[in-house]
């Protein structure tokens, strides 16, 4: 799994919605489909992409499979963002200065 895999997986709006639902707590595929106009096979494909990217894990509970966000996948996203976090304070200060100058 690469950073590209993570971002490709989350580039799709449907997968982002699924991921956001999973971030609220573990759910089955059927529960994830609630409120979404998506077939079961399409849901399975989206879950497979998220799983391949390392963003979710699954746990069998009897006949059902519960999907959950994988913290390791989130850690990779956080690591990627951390590289750019150093630039934010300088950019924010520059924006504040620009906005202050525009107000005057």
N, C-alpha and C positions, 0 to 999 in steps of 0.2 A: 504494500500500500504506500502510495506517495502522496505528497501534498496536492498534486494535481488530481489524484483520485478523490480526495476529500472535497475539493472545490467543484469538480465535475459533478459529484453526487449531489451537492447542495445547490448547484446552479439551476436545477429543475424546481420550479415553484411547488409542484405537487410533493416532491421529496422533502422540500423545506417544511411544508405543512405537516407532513408525517413526522419529521424529526422534531418539530416544535411540540406536537402532541405527545411524543415519547418523552420529551424533556419534562412534561408535567407528571409523568409516571408511566410505568410499564403497562402495556396493553396488548391484547390479541389483535390479529389482523382484522378480524370482524369489527372490533371496537374502533380500530383506527379508521375504518371505512365510514363510520357514522358521520353524516353530514357532508360526505364527499361523493361526487358522482364518478365513481371509479369501480371497475369490475374487480372481482377477486383475483383473476390472473394478473391484471395490471398492478394490483397492490403487491402481489408476490414478487413481481419483477422489480418494483421500486424498493421493496425491502431487501431483495438480493443485492441491488446496487449499493444501498446504504451499508449492508453487512460487509460486502467486499471492500468498501472504503474504510472499514473499521469504525464506523460511527454507531453501530448498534450490535447488540448481542441478543441471543435468544435462549430461553429456558423452557423446557418442556414441563407442562403441568397437566398430567393426565393426558387427555385427548387434545389438549390445546397447547399452543406455543405462545409464550408471552415474550414480547420484544421490549428491550430497554436500551437506553442510551449507553454506549460504552464509554466510560470515562477516559480510556486511553485515546480514543479518537478525538475527544474534546481537548485533551492535553496537547495533541499535535497541532490543533488549530490555535490554541493559546500560545504555543511555542512560536508558531509562524508570526502571530501578531506581536509577540514580544520584541521581535527584531525591529519593528517599526515604531514601537511605543516611544522610543527615545526621541523621535522627531516631533511627536505631538506637542509637548510643552512649548517648543520654539515656534511652531506653526500657530498655535493658539495665541501666543503672545503677539505675534506679528498680525494676526487677525484682529485682536483687541486694539492694537495701535492703529491699524487702518480704520476700524470702525469709529474710534475716538476722533481721529482726524476728520473723518467724513461728517461727524456730528457737529464739528466746529465751524 
